[in-house]
Amino acid sequence: MRESRVEEEFARFAEDAAGTFRPLPVEALPRRSRRGRLRLWLVGAVVAVLAISGGTALQVAARHDARPTPVPTPTPTVPQQKDQSLVERPVVLAGASGPHHVRFADQRHGWVFYRNCDSRGCDPRLGRTTDGGRTWQPRPLPDMRDPDGSTPAWGIVAYDSERITLYSFSKLYWSTVDAGNTWTREDVAAYAARHEPSLSPVTTDRFVLSGDRLKVDGVGDAGIAPVRAGTRVREVVRTPTGSLWALLERDQVSGRALLVYSADGTNWQDVREEASHTYLWPSADRSDVWYTGFKDGHLALLSDGKVIDQASPPPLEVPQRIVPLGGGRLLVATPREQLLVWTAGAAEPLAVLLAGQPAIGRLADGAVMLYDPRSMDGPVSVGTVGGGWVRYT
C-alpha cells in the first residue's frame, strides 16, 4: 500500500515548508517526446519527495486528480510596469559544464547539479552556494549510475544548506543531511515506508494524520478533535489565533472537497463543499489563508469561520502561479508572463521576469523563486516584492 501510494504521488502533476511550490498540471503541458515525458516524470518526483516528507524548504500541494483543460480568466487591466532591479548571475562550478539544475532553499543557500557529460561519458558534479550564488563550492556525490551504467538526469529538492534530496526518473532518491558528506539511497517503497504518514506540505505545525486524528510529528497528540470519519484530510492550516482550517477529500474518484473550520480545535464545523481542484494557501505568517478553485477560477479569503469570496480574481488557471504575501495581497504570475501584486481586484505589475519561468513559489525565508517545472535545465530567479531579483543561469 505504501508503494502504491507513492506511485500515486508520482502521478500528481498539479504541483517544488514554508513556501508554496506546486507543479504544472499535466494537461497544461504540451505533448512532447519520450525525453519530454521523462522530464514530466521528474516534476512528479518533486511532488513525491515533498508530499511524502513534508519538506521544509518548498511547499508543494501535490494533487492526483485529473483536471480538465482550464478555462482562461481575463487578466485584470494593469497600469504601466514599474522597474525592479534584476541581476544576471551565471552559475560557475569548477570542473563542471553544460546543462545544470538549480534550486534554492532561501536567498543565500542554493544547490546545483551537473550531469557533466562529454563523448567519454558523464562525471556528475554537485555544487552549493551560501552567498546567494556569488561563489559555488563542490560537494561530494555517491556513484549515481543506473544499473546499465548510464547516468540519468537528477533534480534537486533543497531544504537548507545541509539537506537536499536528489531524484530521477529511475524512481530513486539520494538524500543527504550533511551537505553531501554521507548519502542515503532509497527506492520508492523504502522512501514511502520511511515517510509515512503525511499530509500535503501546505499543512502547518508539523501535523500528521493518525487514523482520523491529527498529531504533531515527533511530539504526539495535538489535542485536536478528530476530523470527519470517511474523508481524507488533504491540508490543515492553523492561524496565529489558534483557529484551524482543513480541506477534506470525500473520495479520490471525484475529488470533491469539504472545507471545515475549528475555532480552537475542540470541534469542527462544515463551511463549504466544492467540486475538485480546491486548495488552501496560507501566507508565510498564516495571517491570511486563501481558498482557491482552479477549475472555475474562484478565489476567497478565509476569516473567522467565513468564506469571503473575491470579485474579479486574478487568472488562476494553474495552481503554481500564486504566492500569498500577507495583508490581503497575492503575487500572481499571469499567462501573459507578467508578475502582478493583486489586492481586492486591483493589480500592480512588477518587472517582467517570467520569460521561460512560468511558475512561482515561496522559499523558506519568504523570498520568491521563479522557475519552470517542465524543464530540468532552465534558469531560476530569486527575489522579493519591493526588492531586487537575481536570475541564475
Secondary structure, 3 states (H helix, E strand, C coil): CHHHHHHHHHCCCCCCCCCCECCCCHHHCCCCCHHHHHHHHHHHHHHHHHHHHCCCCCCECCCCCCCCCCCCCCCCCCCCCCCCCEEEECCCCCCCCCCEEEEECCCCCEEEEECCEECCEECCEEEEECCCCCCCEEECCCCCCCCCCCCCCEEEEECCCCCEEEEECCCEEEEECCCCCCCEEEEHHHHHHHHCCCCCCCCCCCEEEECCEEEECCCEECCCCCCCCCCEEEEEEECCCCCEEEEEECCCCCCCEEEEEECCCCCCEEEEEECCCEEEEECCCCCCEEEEECCCCCEEEEECCEEEECCCCCCCCCHHHEEEEECCEEEEECCCCCEEEEECCEEEECCCCCCCCCEEEECCCCCEEEECCCCCCCCEEEECCCCCEEEEC
